[in-house]
Amino acid sequence: MQQTSQHALIKHRNTAAGDGSSVAILLSLYNGASYLQQQLDSLQQQTWSNWTLFWRDDGSTDSTLTIMQQFTRAVGPARCVEVPAGKGAHLGVTGSYATLLEQAPAEAAVAFCDQDDVWFPDKLERGMRALATVPGQTPALYCTRQTLTNKTLTPLSLSPELPDTTSFLPAMTQNIATGCTLMLSPAACALLRKAMPAPTFLLHDWWAYLMVAGAGGRVLTDNQPSLFYRQHEKNAVGARSHFLLRALAALRRGPTAFMNIFRANTLYLLRRKTLLAPETVKALDLLQKTQQPGWRGLLTRVSALHRLKQLRRHKTLEDLVFRVWFLLG
């Protein structure tokens, strides 16, 4: 009975908050007590004030829930909405964010939020102004660089520079949209809801990037950092700013892990072809043919690289690694 009343309360708030200038901040939590308060403080300092925090705990055993209860009392329950954990409370990163996305107001933009970062005061405002440049019916995704810090927020470096433009085929080769910076227009949120369930083999940010780019939407990149991205031993993913470190990590993973994800992405997207642009579906059909074994598969992959000129990574050396791995299959 209590869970039913919580869902009804969320539905009521969704209706009340559903105007085009509102932002639903989605926060998935898991044992985040060490750094959470600083992130919550940064939300309250945002220059874009029309936001509501939707949060879900993914099975914390520390004082995370106590901190969130205190924050709710500080800002009010209309501005800090708990999404029930539901069955199978520990869903993992993508599953938890997908659950939050389903509860966000239909007419609101969405900003993904990590529990251990600190947002700059103009983060939401910059994202909302960028998204406003795209027609409302077009799915749009906005992402930025980050200032990488140690666990005490001492700046270390910047995350890799983002390309000025990108499209679907580069999105198949790598993810440039770091989730903690990512904002989605209402049209992009609607697209992702139609694409549910979210893939279990992929993080939510790459999933959003692939779907928006694949549907012919707009991907807006901003090379001005929007937050402190804290690096510590409990990062779900973490970041490497230097090419050499990224290259070594990729070599350790090897081609098999990458190509397994590449094939899984192709299959997932083809099962949702009605949501995608015709040119995306055509490219995916060709990429599926490249998965044949033996010499026939190799020749098909060589042909695909020739025909799909944009199937490349944005940095030259990283693109070379991708091409070798793709040809190896």
C-alpha positions as CSV (number, residue, x, y, z in Angstrom):
1,M,0.0,0.0,0.0
2,Q,2.9,2.4,0.8
3,Q,4.6,1.7,-2.5
4,T,1.3,2.5,-4.4
5,S,0.9,5.8,-2.6
6,Q,4.6,6.7,-3.4
7,H,3.9,6.1,-7.1
8,A,0.8,8.2,-7.0
9,L,2.8,11.0,-5.3
10,I,5.4,10.8,-8.1
11,K,2.8,10.9,-10.8
12,H,1.2,14.0,-9.2
13,R,4.6,15.8,-9.0
14,N,5.4,14.8,-12.6
15,T,2.3,16.6,-13.8
16,A,3.0,19.6,-11.7
17,A,6.6,19.9,-12.8
18,G,6.0,19.2,-16.5
19,D,6.8,22.5,-18.2
20,G,9.4,22.9,-20.9
21,S,11.9,24.9,-18.8
22,S,12.1,22.4,-15.9
23,V,14.9,20.0,-15.3
24,A,14.6,16.6,-13.7
25,I,17.9,15.7,-12.1
26,L,18.3,11.9,-11.9
27,L,20.5,10.7,-9.1
28,S,21.3,7.0,-8.5
29,L,22.8,6.2,-5.2
30,Y,24.9,3.4,-3.8
31,N,27.0,3.8,-0.7
32,G,27.7,7.4,-1.5
33,A,27.8,8.9,2.0
34,S,31.5,9.9,1.8
35,Y,31.0,12.6,-0.9
36,L,27.2,13.0,-1.4
37,Q,26.7,16.1,0.7
38,Q,29.0,18.2,-1.4
39,Q,27.1,17.2,-4.6
40,L,23.8,18.1,-3.0
41,D,25.2,21.4,-1.9
42,S,26.2,22.1,-5.5
43,L,22.7,21.4,-6.7
44,Q,21.3,24.1,-4.4
45,Q,23.8,26.6,-5.9
46,Q,22.6,26.2,-9.5
47,T,21.8,29.4,-11.4
48,W,19.0,27.5,-13.2
49,S,16.6,27.2,-10.3
50,N,13.7,25.3,-11.9
51,W,14.8,21.7,-11.1
52,T,13.5,18.7,-9.2
53,L,15.7,15.9,-7.9
54,F,14.5,12.4,-8.5
55,W,16.6,9.9,-6.6
56,R,16.8,6.2,-6.1
57,D,18.9,4.1,-3.7
58,D,20.4,1.0,-5.3
59,G,20.9,-0.9,-2.0
60,S,23.2,1.3,0.1
61,T,24.4,0.0,3.5
62,D,26.0,3.2,4.7
63,S,24.4,6.5,5.8
64,T,23.3,7.6,2.3
65,L,19.6,7.4,3.1
66,T,20.0,9.5,6.2
67,I,21.8,12.2,4.1
68,M,19.0,12.2,1.6
69,Q,16.3,12.4,4.3
70,Q,18.0,15.5,5.7
71,F,18.3,17.0,2.2
72,T,14.6,16.4,1.6
73,R,13.7,18.2,4.8
74,A,15.9,21.1,3.7
75,V,14.5,21.6,0.2
76,G,11.0,20.1,0.6
77,P,9.5,16.9,-0.7
78,A,8.2,18.6,-3.8
79,R,11.8,19.2,-4.9
80,C,13.4,16.0,-3.7
81,V,11.4,12.9,-4.9
82,E,12.4,9.4,-3.9
83,V,11.7,6.8,-6.6
84,P,10.9,3.5,-4.9
85,A,13.6,0.8,-5.2
86,G,11.0,-1.8,-6.2
87,K,11.8,-5.5,-6.6
88,G,15.4,-6.5,-7.0
89,A,16.7,-3.3,-5.4
90,H,20.2,-3.6,-6.7
91,L,19.8,-2.9,-10.5
92,G,23.3,-1.6,-11.3
93,V,24.1,1.8,-12.9
94,T,22.1,1.5,-16.2
95,G,19.1,-0.2,-14.7
96,S,18.9,2.3,-11.9
97,Y,19.1,5.3,-14.2
98,A,16.6,3.8,-16.6
99,T,14.1,3.4,-13.7
100,L,14.6,7.1,-12.8
101,L,14.2,8.1,-16.4
102,E,10.8,6.4,-16.5
103,Q,9.6,8.5,-13.6
104,A,10.9,11.9,-14.8
105,P,8.2,14.4,-16.0
106,A,7.4,14.0,-19.7
107,E,7.9,17.6,-20.5
108,A,11.1,18.2,-18.5
109,A,14.7,18.0,-19.7
110,V,16.8,15.5,-17.8
111,A,20.3,15.8,-16.2
112,F,22.1,12.7,-15.1
113,C,23.9,13.2,-11.7
114,D,26.6,11.2,-10.0
115,Q,26.8,11.0,-6.2
116,D,30.5,11.9,-5.9
117,D,30.9,14.9,-8.2
118,V,30.5,18.6,-7.6
119,W,28.6,20.7,-10.2
120,F,29.7,24.2,-11.2
121,P,26.9,26.7,-10.5
122,D,26.1,27.3,-14.2
123,K,26.0,23.6,-15.2
124,L,22.2,23.3,-15.7
125,E,21.9,26.8,-17.2
126,R,24.5,26.2,-19.9
127,G,22.9,22.8,-20.8
128,M,19.4,24.2,-20.9
129,R,20.4,27.1,-23.1
130,A,22.2,24.7,-25.5
131,L,19.2,22.4,-25.7
132,A,17.0,25.4,-26.4
133,T,18.8,25.9,-29.7
134,V,17.3,22.6,-31.1
135,P,13.7,22.4,-32.3
136,G,11.5,20.8,-29.7
137,Q,10.6,17.7,-31.8
138,T,14.2,16.8,-32.4
139,P,16.0,14.6,-29.8
140,A,19.0,16.5,-28.4
141,L,21.8,15.4,-26.1
142,Y,24.3,17.9,-24.5
143,C,27.6,16.9,-22.9
144,T,30.7,18.6,-21.6
145,R,34.3,18.1,-20.5
146,Q,35.1,17.7,-16.9
147,T,37.8,18.9,-14.5
148,L,39.3,15.7,-13.1
149,T,40.2,15.9,-9.4
150,N,41.5,13.7,-6.6
151,K,39.2,12.6,-3.8
152,T,39.7,16.0,-2.0
153,L,38.7,17.9,-5.2
154,T,42.2,19.1,-6.0
155,P,42.2,19.5,-9.8
156,L,44.4,17.1,-11.7
157,S,43.7,17.6,-15.4
158,L,40.9,18.0,-17.9
159,S,39.0,15.1,-19.5
160,P,39.8,14.6,-23.3
161,E,38.7,17.4,-25.7
162,L,35.3,16.8,-27.3
163,P,34.8,17.0,-31.1
164,D,32.8,19.9,-32.4
165,T,30.5,17.6,-34.3
166,T,29.7,13.9,-34.2
167,S,27.2,11.5,-35.6
168,F,25.9,7.9,-35.3
169,L,28.8,6.0,-36.8
170,P,31.5,7.6,-34.6
171,A,29.1,6.8,-31.7
172,M,29.3,3.1,-32.6
173,T,33.1,3.2,-32.1
174,Q,33.4,5.0,-28.8
175,N,31.4,6.9,-26.2
176,I,32.3,10.6,-25.8
177,A,29.2,11.6,-23.7
178,T,30.2,11.2,-20.1
179,G,27.1,10.5,-18.1
180,C,27.7,12.9,-15.2
181,T,27.7,15.8,-17.7
182,L,24.9,14.6,-19.9
183,M,21.6,16.4,-20.4
184,L,18.7,15.3,-22.6
185,S,15.9,17.3,-24.2
186,P,12.3,16.1,-23.5
187,A,12.2,14.6,-27.1
188,A,15.4,12.6,-26.3
189,C,13.9,11.3,-23.1
190,A,10.8,10.2,-24.9
191,L,13.0,8.4,-27.4
192,L,14.8,6.5,-24.7
193,R,11.6,5.5,-23.0
194,K,10.3,4.0,-26.3
195,A,13.6,2.1,-26.6
196,M,13.2,0.4,-23.2
197,P,14.4,-1.9,-21.8
198,A,17.8,-0.3,-21.5
199,P,20.7,-2.6,-22.5
200,T,22.2,-4.6,-19.6
201,F,25.7,-4.6,-21.3
202,L,26.1,-0.9,-21.7
203,L,26.2,2.2,-19.5
204,H,23.3,4.6,-19.7
205,D,25.4,7.5,-21.2
206,W,26.6,5.5,-24.2
207,W,23.0,4.1,-24.7
208,A,21.6,7.6,-24.8
209,Y,24.3,8.8,-27.2
210,L,23.7,5.9,-29.6
211,M,19.9,6.3,-29.5
212,V,19.9,10.1,-30.0
213,A,22.5,10.0,-32.8
214,G,20.9,7.0,-34.4
215,A,17.5,8.7,-34.5
216,G,19.0,11.6,-36.4
217,G,19.0,13.8,-33.3
218,R,21.5,16.5,-32.3
219,V,24.6,15.9,-30.1
220,L,25.8,19.1,-28.6
221,T,29.4,19.1,-27.2
222,D,30.8,21.8,-24.9
223,N,34.5,21.9,-24.2
224,Q,34.1,24.1,-21.2
225,P,34.1,21.9,-18.1
226,S,30.8,21.8,-16.1
227,L,31.8,19.9,-13.0
228,F,34.5,18.5,-10.7
229,Y,34.8,14.8,-11.6
230,R,36.2,13.2,-8.5
231,Q,38.5,10.2,-9.0
232,H,38.7,7.8,-6.2
233,E,39.0,4.1,-5.5
234,K,35.2,3.5,-5.6
235,N,34.4,5.2,-9.0
236,A,31.9,3.1,-11.0
237,V,33.9,4.0,-14.1
238,G,36.4,6.8,-13.6
239,A,38.2,8.7,-16.3
240,R,41.6,8.8,-17.9
241,S,42.7,12.1,-19.4
242,H,45.8,11.1,-21.2
243,F,45.9,9.1,-24.5
244,L,48.6,6.8,-23.3
245,L,46.6,5.7,-20.2
246,R,43.5,5.2,-22.3
247,A,45.5,3.3,-24.9
248,L,47.0,1.0,-22.3
249,A,43.7,0.3,-20.7
250,A,42.2,-0.5,-24.2
251,L,45.1,-2.9,-24.9
252,R,44.6,-4.7,-21.6
253,R,40.9,-5.2,-22.4
254,G,41.8,-6.4,-25.9
255,P,39.7,-6.5,-29.1
256,T,37.3,-9.3,-27.9
257,A,35.6,-7.2,-25.2
258,F,35.2,-4.2,-27.6
259,M,33.9,-6.3,-30.5
260,N,31.4,-8.1,-28.2
261,I,29.9,-4.8,-27.2
262,F,30.0,-3.6,-30.9
263,R,28.0,-6.6,-32.0
264,A,25.6,-6.3,-29.0
265,N,25.0,-2.6,-29.8
266,T,24.3,-3.5,-33.5
267,L,21.7,-6.2,-32.5
268,Y,20.1,-4.0,-29.9
269,L,19.7,-1.1,-32.3
270,L,18.4,-3.2,-35.1
271,R,15.6,-4.5,-32.8
272,R,14.6,-0.8,-32.5
273,K,14.9,0.2,-36.1
274,T,11.5,1.9,-36.1
275,L,13.0,4.5,-33.8
276,L,16.0,5.2,-36.0
277,A,16.7,7.3,-39.1
278,P,16.7,5.4,-42.4
279,E,20.4,6.0,-43.0
280,T,21.1,4.5,-39.5
281,V,19.2,1.4,-40.3
282,K,21.0,1.0,-43.6
283,A,24.4,1.3,-41.9
284,L,23.4,-1.2,-39.2
285,D,22.3,-3.7,-41.8
286,L,25.8,-3.5,-43.3
287,L,27.5,-3.7,-40.0
288,Q,25.5,-6.9,-39.2
289,K,26.9,-8.5,-42.3
290,T,30.5,-7.8,-41.2
291,Q,30.0,-10.3,-38.4
292,Q,30.4,-13.3,-40.7
293,P,33.4,-15.6,-39.8
294,G,36.4,-16.3,-41.9
295,W,37.6,-14.6,-45.1
296,R,34.1,-13.6,-46.2
297,G,33.7,-11.6,-43.0
298,L,37.1,-10.0,-43.3
299,L,36.3,-8.8,-46.9
300,T,32.9,-7.5,-45.7
301,R,34.6,-5.5,-43.0
302,V,37.2,-4.0,-45.4
303,S,34.3,-3.0,-47.6
304,A,32.4,-1.5,-44.7
305,L,35.3,0.7,-43.7
306,H,35.5,1.9,-47.3
307,R,31.7,2.5,-47.6
308,L,31.1,3.9,-44.1
309,K,33.6,6.8,-44.1
310,Q,32.4,8.1,-40.7
311,L,32.9,4.7,-38.9
312,R,35.9,6.0,-37.1
313,R,37.1,7.4,-33.8
314,H,37.8,11.1,-33.4
315,K,41.5,10.8,-32.5
316,T,43.9,9.5,-35.2
317,L,45.8,6.9,-33.0
318,E,42.6,5.8,-31.3
319,D,41.0,5.4,-34.8
320,L,43.9,3.2,-35.9
321,V,43.4,0.9,-32.9
322,F,39.7,0.7,-33.7
323,R,40.3,-0.2,-37.3
324,V,42.7,-3.0,-36.4
325,W,40.2,-4.4,-33.9
326,F,37.3,-4.1,-36.4
327,L,39.2,-5.9,-39.1
328,L,40.2,-8.7,-36.7
329,G,36.5,-9.0,-35.9
